[in-house]
Amino acid sequence: MIETAPVGFSHFYNNQRVLVTGATGFIGTPLCSRLLENGAEVYALSRSIQALNSKELHWIQADLADISSVRQIFDQVRPDIIFHFSGLATAATDLELVTPTFQSLLASTVYLLVSAANFGCKRFVLPGSLTEPALGHFNPGSPYSAAKWASSVYGRMFYQLYNTPVVNVRLFMTYGPGQSLGKLIPYTTLSAFRGESPKLSRGEWQADWIYVDDVVAGFMAAGSTPGIDGLTIDLGSGELTTVAAIVQNIIDLTGRKVKPIFGALPDRPFEQICVADIKQAHAALGWQPTVSLTEGLERTISWLRERAKEVAV
């Protein structure tokens, strides 16, 4: 386990007006909690109706693919800091996903950036993805990957041309409590609990896995650290682990005797293998991951075990 350097946001967020899009999501939810703990005035945006006028969160229901709605949000909130997590998150390659990913990921990002440039803000934190192709090697493996890549490019352009204080944060394979149950780690864990063999791809792909609490700490730092506008910062562990190794680790930790079926599902096309540059993240943010892969899996499995009845195990 790596001990993290101090990250100076303990007083920064006090009374700051913070807009979090995708506030009901896997990362948006715990981020809102951390922001509240640090004294922020949090405006949580969701496409569905939430607890409006909550004593803790100020809920906003809106469609970010509508530029007039985005303008109204900025006129109403006048956010100091923006974290943009909303959008359709799937790496599936279906043709019917092209339009909704374009609208929910790219169009929403552009509309928010335009409003931030017009209204002004202190920081716009724009999450990216490891699925984005490397510069000069444009081979996105899904509509999601293409939309995230284009969103990051727009973020860099807005910084260069309009001095919009954008920080791109490139997320690696985030996991932990609260993740969608169809994702690899929850799916494998729940299959093991049921005594069923999980059906998987060949398991050869390697990824950089990072626990959600470390990711939230990284975003808190990205929103508050001065002098990092225009940077692209990786949030990952700095290590690669195969899908097969993750699956076997989960099965061992659950104590169940099930045998995964590798090769039952096709591998995704153009799947990239890349590792986070955590030295750069530490230099820019004073951030490093603190939760090891084994500890993160143990926490996630424990969380799923406690909720086994709720998810019909």
Summary of the structure (lengths in Angstrom):
residues: 313
radius of gyration: 19.3
end to end distance: 31.9
largest distance: 58.2
contacts: 1049
relative contact order: 0.15
helix: 40%
strand: 15%
